[in-house]
């Protein structure tokens, strides 16, 4: 299955994607999305920050082409654009998420 948004919203160049993923809050958001394997409500993707800060982080991930925003029944969700990122930067998300999962305290 191909990402219909890939052409309209291409994944940014590697330095931009790495810049988006280097922030601990954004990395945790991507880790949670990846581990869930599905779109998640925005509030389920962060702890300890306010809504406006979370919105800023979502914007950076979206502009890098890593995530997309969905509105379902009036609720905002985020979805990882795994296929598009994997097509543009093969193996990057798997490696980053694997490292984040291993580094996460149990």
N, C-alpha and C positions, 0 to 999 in steps of 0.2 A: 504494500500500500504506500503510495507516495503522498507527501505533504502538499496539499493544494496551495498552501501559502508560501511554499519555498520560492517560487518565482517572484511573487509579489513582495515578499519580505525575506530577502536572502539573509543567510547567516553572515554576520560581519567577519572581517578578516581575523585571523588568529590572535593578534595582539589585543584586539577589542574584546573578543570572547574571553581570553585569559584575564583581562582587566576586570571584566564583569564577574568572573568566577573567583578572583583572588580575595574578594571581601568575605569575611567569615559569615556575615548574615546572609549574603546572596548564595554562598556555597551551601549553607544549611538549607536554604529554600530549594535549591536544585537537588540536594541529597534527598530531602523529603519527597519531592515530586518524583524523582527517579525510583525510590523505594516503593512508593505507592503504586506506580505503574498506571496512574490515571490522573485526570484533572482533580485538583483539590481546591476547596474554598480557601480564599486568601488568608483568613485568620488561622488556618491550620498550618501555615507555613512559617510562622515566626513566633518568638517569645521575647518578652522583655524590651520591645520597641513599640513606639506609638504608630498609629495607622498612617500618619503622613510620612513617617520615615520608611515604613514598609512600602508605601506607594512609590516612593523614590527608588527603592531597590528593585521593585517590580519593573519600573520603567527602564532601568539600566539593563536588566536581563532581557526585556522585550526588544529594546533597541539593538542589542547584540544578536538578536535572532534566536536566543536560547529558549525563550518561553513565549506563550501567547495568552492573551486575556480572553476569557469567555464569560458571557452573561447568560445564566440559565435560571429561569423562573425568578428573575430579579436579583439573583445572588451572583457575585463575581467569583470566578474560578481562575486558576492559573493552570496551564498545561505545558509540559515540557515538549519541545519540538525535537524530540530525539532523532527521528528519521532525517530531518533537514540538517541537524548538526552533524550526525554521523555521515551523511553524504558529503558535506563540506569539509569536515575535519574528522576523518575516520578514527574511531577508538578514543577520542578525547573524552567524551562524557563518561564512558565506562571506566576509564583510568582515573579520572578525577573523582567520580562518585565512589569507586572502590577505595581509593586513598582516604576519602572523607569518612567512609564507613569504618575503616580500620582505625582512624584517629579518634573517632567518637568514643568518649568514655562510656563504659557499660554500666 
